[in-house]
Amino acid sequence: MQKRIVEGIQLPDKKQQNQLRKDVEQALQESIKDLAEHGGGPQAEDRFWKRLEHIAAKEPKNRIIYQHYQDISYFWQYTENWYSCYPPNLSEEEREKALAKVLPYQQGDFEGLFEALEGNPVTIRFLDPPLHEFVPTEEADIKKLADAQGKTVEEIKTIIDSLHEFNPMMGHRGCRLAVTYPEIAKMQTKAVIRAAINVQKKHPEWTVKPEIMIPLVCEVKELKFVKNVVVETADAEIAAAGVNLEYEVGTMIEIPRAALTADEIATEADFFCFGTNDLTQMTFGFSRDDAGKFLNAYYDTKIFENDPFAKLDQNGVGKLMETAIKLGKPVNPKLHVGICGEHGGDPSSVEFCHKIGLDYVSCSPFRVPIARLAAAQAAISQK
């Protein structure tokens, strides 16, 4: 990005051209350092533009850099968004210290899950929501956090502002959290494995086998990176406890690209789970939160017969699911496949899932009876 911007500047004098490139590169590097140390926001952007103005003031011909305003502005947005992913002045050690406080709560939750399922399979999805959903919004809560962290309220507000995104549901969430902050995946893995070990010791007659699910994968190298963190951490915990415990690492298929490259992803996944809420959203290009504003017009004009978020779109989303299964299973014959989302409680969707070879459906508790009945009917009709 930086190279493209700088090479886009053309001056007649070769010496001036090279000097301008160096000056712009220096301004960009200073801005990157500025963002890394202090976070984003209007003040950081103002300092960025002042650096460019200083360059332009050196030589009238340098004003040509403003002809590239859009490129530079885009670079600023890209740089600010990327570096805002890293809370200013928060070291890895500090993040790990904070996560250590969360670990017992996570472990307690997971122990409760394993107890409730009594040895039946338990799939645990790792953290998925965008980062801004984890920070306080009320003034009193922000003050408490500032006092706890030894920071000012303004510093905490700057960090909170830096975590907000233009499109958070397609932003810094899912496996991207574990790529930028591997310590999050480490903490969750420790919590899952320690919980499983404790419950297995308490109930030796059960077979506790955690299924760890990495969400929002779109590229096999993403999954491999996070899986390596999970496996290394899990194996260390199991060895330290001196026990035998099996576990699986799989992924959610909720991005169209993941479905289309399922043969690659299957080489690293023990299982697939179709996250049809997000897969529908990304396939249609609809925001699930905003689609209600216009979907009624689609029903009235007969463009849509059903709500695609309630009844699975078999022609589009379903085709992606079928493609993923056909690509993935030959590569990994042991791959087990399911669905997670509200579609798992819709009878026609359950029937379709059975037809294309899914092993299970998952849905919210109040829809479980309907899903069970639909699954039984689909099995009988196929016979």
N, C-alpha and C positions, 0 to 999 in steps of 0.2 A: 504494500500500500504506500509506504513512505517513498520507496524508490520510484514508483509510478508517478507520484506527485512531483517529485524533484526533477525527474527526467522530462516531465511535461513542460518545464520552463525553458523557453528558447530565447536566447539573446544573440545578436550578431557577433559580439566580441566573445571569443572562446574563453579568454581569461576571466571576463566578467561572468560568463555563464557558469564556469566552474566554481567561482567564488560564491555566487548566489546559491548554487546547489549546496555548498558547504554551510552557508549561513542558515538556509532553511532546514537542513538536516540537524544543525545544532539547536535551532529553535524547537524542532519536534522532539529531539532527545531531552531537552530541558523540560518540555511540557510533560513528557512521559514520566520523568523523574518526579516532577511536581505532583502528578496524579498519584503515583505510587506512594509518595510520602504524605500527602495531605488530602487525597480524595478529589472527587469532581466538584461540579457546581459552577454557578455563574462567575465566582471570583477566579477559579482556575482557568475558565475559558477566557476571561478578560485578560489574564496574564499571557495567555497563548497569543491572542491577537495583538497585544502590545509588543510582543517579541517580533511578530511579523511586520508591524508598523515601523519598528526600529530598523529592520532590514531594508524596508522600502525607502526610508528616509536617507539611507546612505548614498543612493544613486537613483536619479530620476527614472532610468530605464528599468529599475527594479520594480516599478509599479506594475509591471507585467504580471507579477505574482497574483495580483487581485483578479486577473482574468481567469485564474484557476480557483476562484473562490469556492465553487461547488465541491471540487475534489478535496480541497483542504478542509472545508467545513465537514465533509463526510468523514475525512480522516479523524477530525477532532471528535466527532460523535462516536466513531468506532473505538478510538483510544480511550475516551472517557468511560464508555460503557464497559470496556474490558477491564480497565484498572479499578473501576468502582466495584468490581467483583471482590476485590481484596480490601476489607475494612482497613482504613488507614491506621498505621502504627500498631497493628495487631499481629504479633509474631505467631509462628506455628506453635511454639511452646504455650503461648497464651490461649490459642484456640484449643489445644489439647487439654489444657487445664479446665477450660469451660466445658468441654465435652465429657471430661471425667465426672463432672457433676450430673450430667444427663444420663450417663451409663446405667446407674442403679435403677433409675425409673424405667428405662427401656428394658432392662433385664427383667424387672418385675412384671412388666406388661407381657413379655414373651413367655415367662414362666406360667402366667395365667392362661395364655393361649394354649400352650402345650398340655396343661392340666385339663382344660375344657375339652380338648379334642381327644384325650385319652388314647394316645398312640396312633391316631389317624393322621394322614398327611396334613402338614401346616405350611402354607406358602406365605412368606413374609416379604412384602415389598419394601425395599429401602426408600429412604426419604425422597419424596417427589415434588412437594410444593415449592414455588419460588421463594427465595430467601426473605423477601420483604414480609412474607406471611408469619415469620417467626419473631418479628420485632414489635415493640409496643407502639401504640398509637395515641394513648391517652397521656396528657401532660404529667400526671402524677406518676404513672408507670415509667415514663421516660426519665423523670427525676430519680426514681429508685434505681434504675439501671445505671444512670450517670454516677450516682453515689457509690454503687457497688463496684463500678469499673474505675473509679478514681478519675473520672473525666467530667468536663462541664456539660451542661444540658445542650449547649450549642454544638459541641463536638459529637454528642450522640445523635442529635438531629441531623447533622451533616452525614453521618454514617448511614442513618435510616434513609435519608433522601437519596444517597448514592445507590442503595439497593433496589430502588423502584425502577421498573422497566416499562418501555412503551407497550410491549406485548408480552407480559410475564408468562403466559401459558406456552409460549414458544421461546422462552428466554432461558435464564440460568436456573434450571431445575432438573429433576431426574438424575440420570447418570452424570450430567454435567457438573453437579455439585461434588460428586466423588472424584471427578477428574481434576477439578480445581482445588478441592479440599479432600485429599485421600484420607485424612484423619477422621472424617465423618464416617466413611465406609468401614474404617478400622474399628471405631467405637461401636457401630451397629453390629458388626460381625462378632466382636467380643460379647456383646449383650446376648445375641442369638445363641451362640455356642455355649456360653456359660449357663444360660437358662436351660438349654437342652440337656446339658450334662447333669444339672441339678435334678431336673424332673425325671430323667432316665434312672438316676441313682435311687430316687424316691419310689419309682414304679418300674422295677426290673422286668415286669411282665409285659410292659409296653415296648413298642419300637418307635423311639423318638428320632425322626429323621427330618431335620429342617430343610426346607426348600427356599433358598434365598433368591429373590427376584430383583434384578437390576432394571429399573424403569427407563423408558424414553431413549432406548438405544437406536441409533440410525446407521451405525458403522461398526463392523466387526472389531476393529481396533479399539473402539471405545469399550466394548464389552470385555475384550481381552485385558485391557488396562485395569479396569475395575475388578474383574474376576481375579487377577493376580494378587491384588490387594486383599481381597476376601479370602482366597485360598491360603495365602501366606499367614494371615492373621488367624484363621480358623485352625490350621494345622498346628500352629504354635500353641494355641489354647488347649487343643486336644492332647498334644504331647505333654504339656505342663501338668495336665490333670491325670495323665497316665491311664486314659480310658480309650475304648474303641467307640467312635461315633461317626456314622455316615451322614453326609449332607450333600445337597445338590445346589448348583448355581445355574439359574436360567435367566430369561429376560422377557420383558413385555414387548410384544410387537404392536406398537401404536403409532408408528410413523410409516407412511407408505414406502419409503426407501428401505426400511427394515424388512418389509414383506417381500419386496422385489429382490433383495439380496439375502434371503433367508438361507440359501445354500451355504453362504459364507458364515453367517451368524451361527448356524447349526453346528459348525465345527467347534464352537466354544460354549454352546448352551446345552444343559441337560434337559431343559424344557422350554417351551414357548407358552406364553399366555397372551392372548389377544386383548389388549386394552381398547375395547371397541368404542368407548366414549371419545377418547382422543383420536383414535384411528378414523372415526366418522368425522370429527371436527376437522382434521387435517386433510382428509380426502375431499370433502365438500368445500373446504375453505370457509366454513361457517364458524363463528364463535358460538360455542354452546350457550354462553351467558347472554349473548346479544341477538341470537337468531329469532327469538320470540317476537322481535319487533317487526319482522317481515314474513315469517313463515305462514301466518294466517292468509296473507295475500296469495301465497303459493298454493294453499289448499283451495281457496276460493276459485282460482283460475285453473285448477286441476293440474298444475305443474307437478305437485307432490300429492300423493294419496295419503301418506302417513308421515308422522314426525320421524325423521331419520335417526333421532336420538332415542326414540322409544322402540321402534321396529327396525331391525337390521336391514340396511340397504344391500340386498343380496346381489344385485347387478354390478355394483361398484365396490363397496367395502367387502362384500362377501367374496368377490372375485380375487381381491388382494389376499384374503385369508386362505382361500383355496390354493392360490399360487404359492403362498408361503409354505403350506403343508407339503405340496408336491415337490417343492425345491428342498425343503429341510429334511424330510424323513429319509430319502435315499442316502443322504450324507450321514445322518445319524439315526439309524433304525430304532434306537432306544428312546428317541425323543418323544416325550409325552406333551400333549397340547390341550390347552383349555381356553376359556374365555372369561374375562372379568369386566363387568359393566352391567348397566341396567338391561342391556339386551339379553343377558343371561336369564332374565325372568319373563321374557316374552315368548309365548308358545311357538309362534311361527319361526322365531329366531332360533329357539332351542332345536326345533326340528331340522332347520338348515345346518346347524352346528353338528348334529348327529350325522347328517347325510355326508358332510365333507370329512368326517373322521375325527372330530374332537373327542377327547377322553372325558371331559367334564365341563360343566358350566358353573359360574360363580355369580352371585347377585346379592342384593341387599336382603336382610333376614325376612322381611315381610313378603318377599316374592318367592322364597324358597319352596313353599308348597306347590305353587303354580309351576315352577321350574321342574320339580320332581315329577309331577303329573305329565307335563309336556315331554320330558325325557323318556318316561315309560311308554307313552303313546307312540313316540317316534321309533323306539326300539321294536315295539309290537308291529307297527305298520311296515317296517322294513322286512320283517319275517314273513 
